[in-house]
């Protein structure tokens, strides 16, 4: 059993192809440990990739990654807009307080 963490970093686009290669190796008679050694993965990474990308075709994987990037960009935009809104509300509150004090 391969318990050492993998040093291999994969792009999301490459993971479905890696899973398909692993399945081919298993059908060819490789044991799980042999297959993982051949692929350069540890067991936890293999099962995590299967859970996350196992049912995805390569094109779906690319689309998922694009959507994740877009989601991250939109979250950042919303955060910036909320900060701008709070800044404007604080400025308006300060201006109203100063005008009522004068």
C-alpha positions in Angstrom: 0.0 0.0 0.0 1.3 3.4 -1.0 1.0 5.7 2.1 3.4 8.4 1.0 1.8 11.6 -0.2 2.0 12.1 -3.9 4.2 14.9 -5.2 2.4 15.0 -8.5 0.2 18.0 -9.1 -2.5 17.6 -11.8 -4.6 20.1 -13.6 -8.3 19.3 -13.4 -8.4 18.7 -17.1 -5.9 15.8 -16.8 -7.7 14.0 -13.9 -10.4 12.2 -16.0 -7.8 10.8 -18.4 -5.7 9.6 -15.4 -8.7 7.9 -13.9 -9.4 6.2 -17.3 -5.8 5.0 -17.4 -6.1 3.6 -13.9 -9.3 1.8 -14.8 -7.6 0.3 -17.9 -4.7 -0.9 -15.7 -7.1 -2.5 -13.2 -8.8 -4.4 -16.1 -5.4 -5.5 -17.3 -4.8 -7.2 -13.9 -2.8 -4.6 -11.9 -3.4 -4.6 -8.2 -4.5 -1.3 -6.6 -1.0 -0.7 -5.3 0.7 -1.5 -8.6 -1.8 0.8 -10.4 -1.2 3.6 -8.0 2.6 3.2 -8.2 2.4 3.3 -12.0 0.2 6.4 -11.9 2.3 8.1 -9.2 -0.7 8.6 -6.9 -1.5 7.7 -3.3 -4.6 5.8 -2.4 -6.4 8.8 -0.8 -5.8 10.9 -3.8 -7.1 8.2 -6.1 -10.3 7.9 -4.2 -10.7 11.7 -3.9 -10.2 12.1 -7.7 -12.7 9.3 -8.3 -15.3 10.9 -6.1 -14.9 14.3 -7.6 -14.2 13.6 -11.3 -15.0 9.9 -11.8 -18.2 10.5 -13.7 -16.9 13.4 -15.7 -15.7 13.3 -19.3 -12.6 15.5 -20.0 -14.8 18.2 -21.6 -17.0 18.3 -18.5 -14.0 18.6 -16.3 -12.7 21.6 -18.3 -16.2 23.2 -18.1 -16.3 22.5 -14.3 -12.9 24.2 -13.9 -14.1 27.2 -15.9 -17.2 27.5 -13.8 -15.1 27.3 -10.6 -12.9 30.1 -11.8 -15.9 32.2 -12.8 -17.5 31.5 -9.4 -14.4 32.6 -7.6 -14.3 35.8 -9.7 -17.9 36.6 -9.0 -17.5 36.0 -5.3 -14.6 38.5 -5.3 -16.7 41.0 -7.2 -19.5 40.7 -4.7 -17.1 41.1 -1.8 -15.7 44.3 -3.4 -19.2 45.7 -4.0 -20.3 45.0 -0.4 -17.2 46.8 0.8 -17.9 49.7 -1.4 -21.5 49.8 -0.2 -20.4 49.8 3.5 -18.0 52.5 2.8 -20.7 54.7 1.2 -23.1 54.0 4.0 -20.6 55.0 6.6 -19.7 58.2 4.6 -23.5 59.0 4.4 -24.0 58.3 8.1 -21.0 60.5 9.0 -22.2 63.3 6.7 -25.7 63.2 8.2 -24.4 63.2 11.7 -22.2 66.2 11.0 -25.0 68.1 9.3 -27.4 67.5 12.2 -24.7 68.6 14.7 -24.1 71.9 12.9 
